[in-house]
Every structure is written in structure tokens, then in C-alpha cells.
Amino acid sequence: MFDIGFSREMEKERRTDQRVTVNYQVKWHGAAGGYEGRLEDLSVNGCFVNTRGPADVGEIVSLLIRLPQGGWLPLRGRVRFFQQLTGFSLSFSILDEKERETLKQLVASQS
């Protein structure tokens, strides 16, 4: 059986950027359709989305993060890890400068 705790620890070991624990509502859309979930952790390079929706490793996902002050932050990323009924990790490797700057500010506000 696959050990979720072990795999999440392996993901943490590969990270080089600061991750902050958050609890934000998200909406996302991937190849299988649109879903909702919760953002559990966040960095300028990626996040973990807790959701029951399916995602394939390598696929590009559009993500909307509900901001604490209201409104939504739209981002795109590539799925790096998926665990059925748990969620997926997303890498923000395709952001423009404005998106990356907004994300940096959001992460800094939670540190």
C-alpha cells in the first residue's frame, strides 16, 4: 500500500522555497473538468490542493485562489504529484511577472 505520509515527506525534501500553511478556498480546472478544494500550503513555486477531483501528473491546471481580502488570484501550474481523494501538488513554472509578484506578496503576508 502507498504511504501518503512518506510521499508527502519526500515532496517536502525536494522543496527549496519557503512554504506557508494556508487554508484558502480554490476553484480549479483541468483535463477532467472543474472542481473546488482547499489550498493547504503555498510557496512562490508551488502549492498543495486538497480536492477530490482527479488530475494527471504533468497536466496544466488553471487555479483560482480566493484571497483573504476578497477577490480571486488566477494562476496556472503543472501537476507534479497526485493522490486520489487527497489532492495534488502543483508547480508554478509558467507564471508571468505580475502573477509571480502577487504570489510573492501573498506568501510573505502569511509568513
N, C-alpha and C positions, 0 to 999 in steps of 0.2 A: 504494500500500500504506500502511496506517495505521502510523505510527511510535509504538511503545509508549513509548519513552524520552521523546519530545516530549510525549505526552499526560500522562505521569506528572509531567513538569516543569510543565505547565500546572496540574495539580492542586495541586502544591506552592505555586505562585504565589498561588493563591486562599486558601490557609490563613493564618489569623491566630493560631492557637493553637500551643502548643509540641507537637511530635510527637517521640516517642521510638521508637527502633528496638527491636523486641522479637522474640521467636521463641517464641510461645505456641501450643500446640495449641488448636484451636477445633472446635466442632461447630455447625452452623447449619442452620436450616430455613427454606425459602422456598416459593414457589408450586410449584416443580418437585420438592420433596421435601427430604429430609435429607441432609447431606453433611458431610465433615470437611475441614480445611485448617489453615493456619498463619497466625497474625496476624503481620504484618511490621512494621507501625508503628501507633502508638496515641497518641491525644490525648483530652482530655476531650470533644471534639466529634465524633470520628470515628476510623476505622481503615481499614487495608487488609488484606483477607483473601485470601491466596494459596490458591486452590482451583480444581479443575477443574469444579465444579458450576456450572450455569447460574443466572443471576439477571437479572431485568429491571430496568432503571433505573426508579426510582420505587416499586418494591415494598418492603414492610415485611418485614424478615428478623429472626428470633429467633436470637440468638447466645449460645453458651456458651463462655466463655474459661476454659481450665484455668489456675488461679492457681499461681504458683511455690511457695507454701506448701501447696498441695493444695486440693482443692475446686474448684468452678466458679462463675464470675460470670455470671449471666444478664443479657443486655441485649437491647434491640430498637433497630433503626435502619432508615433508608431508604437504599436503594441509590442512589448518586449517579453511579457510573461502573462499567462492566463491560467486561472484555476477555476474550474466550473463551480458555479454557485457561490463563489467568493469574490472574484473580480479580476482585475488586470493591472499591470504596471504599464505606464506609458512614458515614452521618451519624447521630449520636446526638441527634436532635432531639426524641425522645419519652420521655426518661428521667424517673423521679421523683427526688426529692431524695436518697433513700437510695442509689439506683443511681449518681447523679452524684457523690456524696461518695465512694463506694467506688472509682469510676473515677478521681477526682482523686488519691486515695491511691495507687492502683496506678501512675498516670503519674508522680507525684512520687517513688515508690520506684525508678523506672528512670532518673531524671534524673541 
